[in-house]
Each structure stands twice: as C-alpha cells, then as structure tokens.
Amino acid sequence: MTLAGDPALSLRTDSARPVGRVQSEPPITWRRTPALTRAVALVAVCLLVSVAFGRIDLVLIAAPFAIGTAMLLQHRPTRPPEARLVPVDDATTAEGATAAASLTVVNPEPVPITTLVTAAADPWIDLHTGKGDFAERLAPGSGRDMIVAGRARRWGGHHLGPIHVRSIACGGLLETTVQRLHGATVWVLPVPDWFDSAESLPFADGVTGVHRSRRGGDSGELAEVRLYQPGDRLRRIDWRTSMRSQDLYVNATLSERDTDVTLVLDLQVEAGVSGGLDGAASIADLTVRAAGAVASHYALQGDRVACIEFGARGRRMRAGAGRRHAAATLRWLASVDMPPDPLPPSPEMLRRQLAGQRSLNVVFTPLLTDRSLALVAAIARAGRPVLCVDTLPPHVSPPDRTHWTPYAERLWRLSRANTVMELRDLGVAVEPWQGSASLDNVLAELNRRRYR
C-alpha cells in the first residue's frame, strides 16, 4: 500500500457539516375519507337529476345515504388521538425470543374510534402480524397499550419501526392523518454455544476460585501427606497414617484460586452468509457465539474475563466476574460491528493492551490475514499462554468463477494447514470451535506445559 492510498492519511482534520433545518412532523388532524366524499357526491347528483328531470324515485334512492351520513356525523371528534412510544429502560432480548416495542394510544373524545397500526422492522425480525398491520377498537375517553412484536433471528441492534398510526371514526367517514413514530432499537443478545470445561487454567494466582494452584492452602485438593509442623491445624491430622508410623502426620492441600482470561476477537474479515439462529453461521456469528460461551462459563465460575476487539473499532471491555458481568459481556458482544472499509489494526498496540503476563489469552480468529498471524505469534513469543480458536466455518468457500476455482481453493487450504502447523511449532494451541468441551484437550496441554 502506498502512502497516497493509506486510508489513515486520507482522513480530514475537520468534521464541519452544514447545519440543516430540522423537519418537524405535520400536526395530526381529522379529515374526510373517500367514503364520505362518495356519499355526499351521490346525494348531490341524485338531487340535481331529480330536480332537472322530475324524477322523484331518485330522491327516495338518495334519502338513505343522506340520513345515514347525517346520523354518523352527528357526533364528530375534534381532537385527534395521542400515540406515543413507551420508553423501555433495558430493551434487550435473546436470539429466538420476542423483540417488542410498546406504544400507547389515548382517545380524548367521547366518540369510539378504531386505530390502525402499520409497523416495519429490520430483516432479522419476523413480525408476528405479517407486515405489522393490526387494528384496535378504542372506547370513548380511554386508552390502550399496543405491542409491535416479532421473532429476533440474529444478534445485534435491530430497529422496530417506523410505526404508522391512523385512526378512523364515524363509521369510516372521518380519518386522521398518518402519525409517524420513529420506532425503537432493540438489542438482541447472542445465544452462546454450550460450553463446559472441566480443565483448570494455568497461572491461577487469585485469592479464591475453582482452579488448582501450586500453592498450599485450605481446600479439598490433596497435595501430600507430611510430618506435623508447628502451626498446622489439628483437623488436618491424618490419624490412620499417624497410628501406623507412630509419628504425627497431616494432610497438605493445594489452594483453589481464580485467574484472568482475556478474549481477543478478530473482526477484520467477514466471510460467509449469516442465516440467523436457524441457518448457517458466518465468521462473525461463530466468533460472537463462541466468545459468549467461553466468557459466560469462566465468568460464572468466578474468573475475571475481559474482551478486546482486534479490528477497526478496537473496543475493550474491562475484566470482571459473576453473573452480572456475564450478562454485560453478552450485551457488549451484541454491539460487535465490522465497518465496510476498516482501518487496519496494529498487532503491537493490541499486545500492549493485554492483561498481566500470567493471564490466559484466547484469540478467536479465522486465520485469514497476516496481521492475525502476527498477533498470535507475538503473544506466543512474549511467553504468554495463548489459545487460538479457529472460527472459520467449514462450509465457507470462495464462489465458483472459473474451472480453476476448486484447485485454487485446495491450494489455499493446504497453505492454511501449513500455517496452523507453524503456529503449533511455536507452542500455540490451535483448535477449531466445536462447542461443548472442545477446548479441554488444549487446556490440559497448557497445564502440562505450565507444571512441567
């Protein structure tokens, strides 16, 4: 890339934008409908023809239309109904669940009306009412809460709206102008894959936790049986061994501690077409769901979990533990985005953002760019424990353009397999994501290297 083509050098220093006028919504008013226009026109034409040609029968034909219109318009509303969206403090849901927005319509007039609601939504939300059209009957001087809902098929921030509200009164002779509500944004949390690991993590140095460490302490993990020393607790005495040897022996145990887990999400390249929760997964889907599964597992068992984006945005989430932090991590993962023309990230800058030397770094990457390989290799050369999770879906392949495409894909996959072997030669554990217990073998290998 030349200096002239570097996107970082083509950025403007100023961000001035012309100030435009804010377009205000027109006021909501009552107006006549085509039905009222037809009724009045029919009565007027019948009366004119009857006067001109002396046709009394036309007067009898027009009389029901005139009487019915007059009776329906006897009680006419003057003030339009009020429609507003109900604000929601935490509009979040999960993949496969219902994403909903609530609006309230109030009828201030002593006349019954019928309210029609037409809503739109993002393609990843299947509205329950087809295109979002439904009607509700409102009694005089009352209000009603209406729900615009649909099934969320993919994680991310999705928009329910715009919502068009129109009311009809006097038997369909009067209607209001369309009131446009901008809608609401609903955050759909990813449903993480099921992940459960029984292996301990290396470098367990916290105060308390579930991982076995090499330091002695109070726990149920037996380390050795040794002679009694001043300061040992009496409840640690092994009476069977003491009776056989005629000396006082105690049971020494290993302490259980927690550790730091840093999740690095490679968001440089997107490949594959996402099919939502029920379809095929793209690289972003597999990365987000795998990271959510690992983060939820370790955060719920007491480990401190942090997340870092290796992409144009470079976001970072602080380390934390517990159920609340696991939910916050899923909310953070739901806002993952890949810009169409991203700036290339710096592997060295991200390596400096990692936690301490003794934390476990889990890198979720499809291994498609040189920067991803350089990041993983730099972490391994620094002596940090690193686990590389391959997030390239098996079904992803280049489109067929010529008859040479299958052969080119075969060569590319062989080159990628050689790259994975080179990373393993550097001591990097590379494992494709396969759901529950898919990382136990590589975690056990990391522990063996740690305690060797």
C-alpha distance (Angstrom), angle and dihedral (degrees) to the residues before:
residue distance angle dihedral
M1 . . .
T2 3.80 . .
L3 3.76 124.3 .
A4 3.79 90.7 -109.6
G5 3.79 91.2 55.0
D6 3.79 96.4 45.6
P7 3.84 106.5 116.8
A8 3.79 90.5 -150.4
L9 3.83 90.3 62.8
S10 3.80 95.0 47.6
L11 3.80 95.1 63.0
R12 3.79 115.7 115.3
T13 3.78 118.5 -126.0
D14 3.80 94.4 -141.3
S15 3.78 126.3 60.4
A16 3.78 99.7 -168.2
R17 3.77 115.1 153.9
P18 3.78 128.6 -174.2
V19 3.76 111.5 -102.6
G20 3.78 108.8 -120.8
R21 3.75 131.1 -165.8
V22 3.74 117.9 -89.2
Q23 3.78 107.8 -120.8
S24 3.78 109.9 -134.8
E25 3.76 122.2 -152.5
P26 3.84 115.0 -107.3
P27 3.82 115.4 -109.1
I28 3.79 118.0 -92.2
T29 3.83 111.6 -112.7
W30 3.78 138.6 165.4
R31 3.80 117.9 -104.7
R32 3.79 137.5 174.2
T33 3.76 121.4 -92.3
P34 3.83 127.4 -135.4
A35 3.83 87.6 -103.5
L36 3.81 91.0 62.7
T37 3.78 90.9 46.3
R38 3.81 91.5 51.8
A39 3.81 92.8 47.2
V40 3.81 93.7 51.2
A41 3.79 92.7 43.4
L42 3.82 91.9 50.1
V43 3.82 92.4 50.6
A44 3.83 92.5 46.9
V45 3.81 93.9 48.5
C46 3.82 92.7 47.7
L47 3.83 92.1 50.1
L48 3.81 93.4 47.6
V49 3.82 93.3 48.4
S50 3.81 91.8 46.3
V51 3.82 91.8 52.3
A52 3.78 93.4 44.6
F53 3.81 98.1 47.1
G54 3.82 101.6 21.3
R55 3.79 94.7 -114.8
I56 3.81 106.6 160.1
D57 3.81 91.6 177.7
L58 3.81 90.3 67.2
V59 3.82 89.1 59.1
L60 3.79 89.6 54.8
I61 3.81 90.0 49.6
A62 3.83 92.8 50.5
A63 3.81 95.6 44.2
P64 3.88 97.2 78.9
F65 3.81 91.2 49.5
A66 3.80 92.1 49.4
I67 3.81 94.4 45.5
G68 3.82 93.7 45.4
T69 3.81 93.1 48.1
A70 3.80 91.8 48.2
M71 3.80 92.7 49.8
L72 3.81 93.1 48.2
L73 3.81 92.3 48.6
Q74 3.80 93.4 47.2
H75 3.84 91.3 94.0
R76 3.77 106.8 36.8
P77 3.82 124.0 174.5
T78 3.78 117.5 -123.7
R79 3.80 103.2 -176.4
P80 3.81 119.0 59.7
P81 3.81 120.1 -128.0
E82 3.78 118.6 -95.9
A83 3.82 118.1 -121.9
R84 3.78 123.4 -175.1
L85 3.77 138.0 159.8
V86 3.78 117.3 -110.2
P87 3.83 108.5 -125.2
V88 3.79 115.2 -124.6
D89 3.81 120.3 -153.6
D90 3.81 95.8 -150.9
A91 3.81 111.9 17.3
T92 3.78 98.1 -175.6
T93 3.76 133.6 135.0
A94 3.79 137.9 161.7
E95 3.77 134.0 -106.0
G96 3.77 110.3 -79.7
A97 3.82 92.1 19.2
T98 3.79 129.2 103.0
A99 3.81 120.9 -79.1
A100 3.79 109.4 -158.3
A101 3.79 141.4 176.9
S102 3.79 121.9 -164.0
L103 3.80 125.9 -145.9
T104 3.79 130.2 -178.3
V105 3.82 123.5 -144.2
V106 3.82 117.8 -165.9
N107 3.83 122.8 -165.8
P108 3.84 108.1 -153.3
E109 3.85 95.4 -179.4
P110 3.83 128.4 86.3
V111 3.80 88.9 -122.2
P112 3.82 125.8 91.8
I113 3.78 114.8 -116.9
T114 3.80 137.5 -176.1
T115 3.80 118.1 -131.9
L116 3.79 121.5 -152.8
V117 3.80 118.7 -158.6
T118 3.80 123.4 -164.8
A119 3.80 116.7 -175.9
A120 3.79 136.6 -179.4
A121 3.79 130.4 -161.5
D122 3.78 143.5 -176.4
P123 3.82 116.9 -75.1
W124 3.82 90.0 -107.1
I125 3.83 91.8 63.3
D126 3.82 118.5 73.2
L127 3.79 106.5 -156.2
H128 3.79 115.5 -136.0
T129 3.81 92.2 -135.9
G130 3.78 97.2 54.6
K131 3.79 103.5 -115.9
G132 3.79 92.1 5.8
D133 3.83 97.5 -94.7
F134 3.81 117.7 144.6
A135 3.80 138.1 138.7
E136 3.80 134.3 -141.1
R137 3.80 130.9 -165.5
L138 3.82 114.8 -130.8
A139 3.79 121.1 -160.1
P140 3.83 120.6 -139.3
G141 3.81 113.0 -72.4
S142 3.80 94.9 2.0
G143 3.78 140.1 109.1
R144 3.75 137.5 -145.3
D145 3.79 137.0 -158.0
M146 3.79 114.9 -129.5
I147 3.79 126.2 -164.9
V148 3.79 124.8 -147.4
A149 3.80 103.8 -163.5
G150 3.77 140.2 165.1
R151 3.79 142.3 164.2
A152 3.81 114.1 -88.9
R153 3.81 110.3 -138.2
R154 3.83 101.0 -179.4
W155 3.79 139.3 30.3
G156 3.79 122.0 -104.8
G157 3.78 139.5 71.2
H158 3.80 110.0 -48.4
H159 3.78 129.8 -177.6
L160 3.79 124.7 -130.8
G161 3.77 104.4 -158.4
P162 2.91 174.1 -66.1
I163 3.80 93.5 -102.1
H164 3.81 119.3 -161.2
V165 3.81 117.7 -157.4
R166 3.82 122.4 -167.0
S167 3.82 128.2 170.7
I168 3.82 130.4 -155.3
A169 3.82 127.2 -159.2
C170 3.83 140.6 170.1
G171 3.77 94.6 42.8
G172 3.78 94.1 -53.8
L173 3.82 96.1 -49.2
L174 3.83 95.2 110.5
E175 3.78 129.9 41.0
T176 3.77 137.3 172.5
T177 3.75 126.7 -119.4
V178 3.78 114.1 -98.3
Q179 3.80 114.2 -83.1
R180 3.80 111.0 -150.6
L181 3.80 119.2 -150.8
H182 3.78 116.3 -169.1
G183 3.80 93.2 -138.0
A184 3.78 130.5 -138.0
T185 3.80 137.9 -79.6
V186 3.79 116.3 -120.0
W187 3.80 120.5 -164.8
V188 3.79 112.0 -141.6
L189 3.80 111.6 -156.3
P190 3.80 118.0 -143.5
V191 3.78 117.3 -109.2
P192 3.80 102.0 -128.3
D193 3.76 121.1 -137.6
W194 3.78 115.4 -104.5
F195 3.78 108.5 -90.3
D196 3.78 128.5 173.2
S197 3.79 125.3 163.9
A198 3.77 126.3 -173.9
E199 3.81 94.6 -171.6
S200 3.79 122.1 104.0
L201 3.77 120.5 -122.8
P202 3.82 123.3 -118.6
F203 3.82 121.1 -108.4
A204 3.80 98.2 28.6
D205 3.80 99.4 -178.7
G206 3.80 106.3 147.8
V207 3.77 127.9 112.6
T208 3.78 97.4 -102.0
G209 3.76 137.1 -6.4
V210 3.79 145.5 115.3
H211 3.82 102.3 -76.3
R212 3.78 123.0 96.4
S213 3.80 115.1 -119.4
R214 3.81 132.6 -170.0
R215 3.80 92.3 -113.8
G216 3.76 122.1 94.9
G217 3.76 120.5 -113.9
D218 3.77 146.9 125.5
S219 3.80 112.1 -52.8
G220 3.78 141.4 104.3
E221 3.83 95.3 -96.6
L222 3.83 108.0 106.9
A223 3.81 114.1 -140.2
E224 3.81 104.0 172.1
V225 3.82 145.7 -38.7
R226 3.82 110.7 -111.6
L227 3.80 140.6 164.5
Y228 3.74 119.2 -75.8
Q229 3.81 116.2 -92.7
P230 3.78 129.7 -169.8
G231 3.80 108.8 -86.2
D232 3.81 97.2 32.7
R233 3.79 115.5 130.2
L234 3.78 118.7 -111.0
R235 3.79 93.2 -130.3
R236 3.81 88.1 63.4
I237 3.83 93.2 62.9
D238 3.80 114.2 119.8
W239 3.80 100.3 -142.3
R240 3.81 96.6 -174.6
T241 3.79 93.6 55.6
S242 3.80 91.2 42.0
M243 3.83 92.4 53.5
R244 3.80 92.6 50.2
S245 3.81 96.6 46.7
Q246 3.83 98.6 34.2
D247 3.84 87.5 -130.4
L248 3.79 128.8 100.2
Y249 3.82 112.9 -102.6
V250 3.82 130.1 -178.7
N251 3.81 133.9 -162.2
A252 3.81 113.5 -113.6
T253 3.81 116.4 -154.8
L254 3.80 135.4 -166.7
S255 3.79 119.7 -117.8
E256 3.80 121.2 -116.5
R257 3.79 113.9 -131.4
D258 3.78 140.8 168.2
T259 3.79 130.3 -119.5
D260 3.81 142.7 -160.1
V261 3.81 120.7 -94.5
T262 3.81 118.9 -168.1
L263 3.81 117.6 -165.9
V264 3.82 115.7 -156.6
L265 3.82 115.1 -164.6
D266 3.81 116.0 -157.5
L267 3.83 103.7 -145.7
Q268 3.78 101.6 166.0
V269 3.80 101.7 103.9
E270 3.79 131.3 33.2
A271 3.80 119.5 -161.5
G272 3.76 132.7 169.9
V273 3.78 130.0 35.3
S274 3.78 116.2 -86.4
G275 3.77 115.0 -128.3
G276 3.78 95.7 -173.7
L277 3.77 124.5 -123.4
D278 3.81 94.2 -33.4
G279 3.81 98.7 39.2
A280 3.78 140.8 57.1
A281 3.80 119.2 -50.3
S282 3.78 126.0 -123.7
I283 3.81 125.1 -149.9
A284 3.82 91.3 -90.7
D285 3.82 92.0 49.8
L286 3.79 93.3 49.5
T287 3.81 92.4 45.0
V288 3.80 95.5 49.1
R289 3.81 95.7 44.1
A290 3.80 93.9 45.0
A291 3.81 92.0 48.0
G292 3.79 90.2 47.9
A293 3.80 91.3 52.1
V294 3.82 94.2 49.7
A295 3.82 93.3 42.9
S296 3.81 93.5 49.2
H297 3.81 92.9 47.8
Y298 3.80 96.8 51.6
A299 3.81 96.7 35.8
L300 3.80 92.1 53.2
Q301 3.81 92.6 50.9
G302 3.81 92.4 52.3
D303 3.82 106.0 -95.0
R304 3.80 121.2 133.5
V305 3.82 109.2 -111.6
A306 3.82 125.8 -167.6
C307 3.84 129.8 179.7
I308 3.81 130.0 -150.0
E309 3.80 129.2 -175.8
F310 3.80 116.2 -136.1
G311 3.78 96.5 -158.7
A312 3.78 144.9 76.4
R313 3.81 95.0 -58.5
G314 3.80 96.8 46.8
R315 3.80 95.6 -160.3
R316 3.78 121.3 176.5
M317 3.79 132.9 -161.3
R318 3.78 119.5 -154.5
A319 3.77 121.0 -117.0
G320 3.77 119.6 -94.7
A321 3.77 143.9 145.2
G322 3.76 138.9 -141.4
R323 3.79 138.2 55.6
R324 3.79 93.9 -62.8
H325 3.80 92.2 53.3
A326 3.83 90.6 48.5
A327 3.82 90.0 55.5
A328 3.81 90.7 46.4
T329 3.80 89.9 51.3
L330 3.81 91.5 54.5
R331 3.82 89.0 50.0
W332 3.81 89.1 50.6
L333 3.80 91.4 49.4
A334 3.81 91.1 50.1
S335 3.82 89.7 64.0
V336 3.81 93.7 55.8
D337 3.80 110.7 131.9
M338 3.81 136.0 174.9
P339 3.82 113.0 -147.8
P340 3.82 114.5 -137.0
D341 3.83 92.7 -124.6
P342 3.81 105.1 25.9
L343 3.76 127.4 -177.1
P344 3.80 111.6 -114.6
P345 3.83 111.1 -102.4
S346 3.78 123.0 -128.7
P347 3.82 116.2 -118.9
E348 3.81 91.9 -159.5
M349 3.80 93.0 52.7
L350 3.80 92.0 50.2
R351 3.81 92.0 46.8
R352 3.80 89.1 58.0
Q353 3.82 89.9 54.0
L354 3.77 93.7 59.1
A355 3.79 121.3 109.6
G356 3.79 125.8 -105.9
Q357 3.76 125.1 -39.1
R358 3.81 91.8 -99.1
S359 3.82 100.2 54.2
L360 3.80 123.9 107.1
N361 3.82 112.9 -114.0
V362 3.80 115.7 -155.0
V363 3.83 111.9 -168.7
F364 3.82 116.7 -163.5
T365 3.80 105.1 -160.1
P366 3.83 138.2 145.1
L367 3.84 89.1 -141.7
L368 3.80 93.0 -127.8
T369 3.82 102.4 128.5
D370 3.79 134.5 55.1
R371 3.82 90.9 -126.5
S372 3.81 91.0 60.2
L373 3.79 91.1 51.4
A374 3.80 90.9 46.5
L375 3.82 91.0 51.8
V376 3.81 94.3 50.7
A377 3.80 92.0 45.1
A378 3.82 92.2 48.2
I379 3.82 91.8 52.6
A380 3.79 91.0 48.9
R381 3.81 93.7 47.7
A382 3.81 89.7 51.3
G383 3.81 89.1 62.6
R384 3.81 95.4 -112.5
P385 3.80 120.2 140.8
V386 3.82 105.9 -108.4
L387 3.77 131.9 -179.2
C388 3.81 117.7 -165.7
V389 3.82 114.9 -154.1
D390 3.80 113.0 -162.2
T391 3.82 108.2 -137.0
L392 3.80 99.6 179.3
P393 3.83 106.9 122.9
P394 3.81 113.3 -127.0
H395 3.82 93.1 -128.3
V396 3.83 95.0 55.8
S397 3.80 111.5 108.9
P398 3.82 135.7 150.2
P399 3.82 117.4 -92.0
D400 3.79 117.9 -96.9
R401 3.80 107.7 -102.6
T402 3.79 103.4 153.0
H403 3.79 137.2 1.7
W404 3.83 87.7 -94.2
T405 3.83 93.4 64.0
P406 3.87 96.7 91.5
Y407 3.80 91.3 50.1
A408 3.81 92.3 47.7
E409 3.80 90.1 49.4
R410 3.80 90.2 50.6
L411 3.81 91.5 52.6
W412 3.79 91.2 46.8
R413 3.80 92.4 52.0
L414 3.81 90.8 49.0
S415 3.82 89.8 51.3
R416 3.79 90.1 49.1
A417 3.81 91.3 50.2
N418 3.82 89.0 52.7
T419 3.81 89.3 51.4
V420 3.81 90.6 52.9
M421 3.81 90.0 50.4
E422 3.80 90.7 51.2
L423 3.81 90.3 52.2
R424 3.79 90.6 50.6
D425 3.80 89.3 50.9
L426 3.82 87.2 57.7
G427 3.80 89.5 55.8
V428 3.82 96.8 -99.9
A429 3.78 115.3 141.6
V430 3.83 107.2 -136.6
E431 3.78 116.8 -170.7
P432 3.83 130.6 164.0
W433 3.79 115.4 -124.9
Q434 3.79 111.3 -102.5
G435 3.78 102.9 159.0
S436 3.79 125.7 -116.3
A437 3.81 117.1 37.3
S438 3.81 91.1 -7.6
L439 3.81 92.6 131.4
D440 3.81 100.0 44.9
N441 3.80 94.7 97.4
V442 3.81 95.1 51.8
L443 3.81 92.1 43.6
A444 3.79 89.4 52.7
E445 3.81 89.2 51.3
L446 3.82 90.3 50.9
N447 3.80 89.8 52.1
R448 3.80 91.8 50.0
R449 3.80 90.2 52.3
R450 3.80 90.2 47.7
Y451 3.81 96.0 52.1
R452 3.81 97.0 34.6
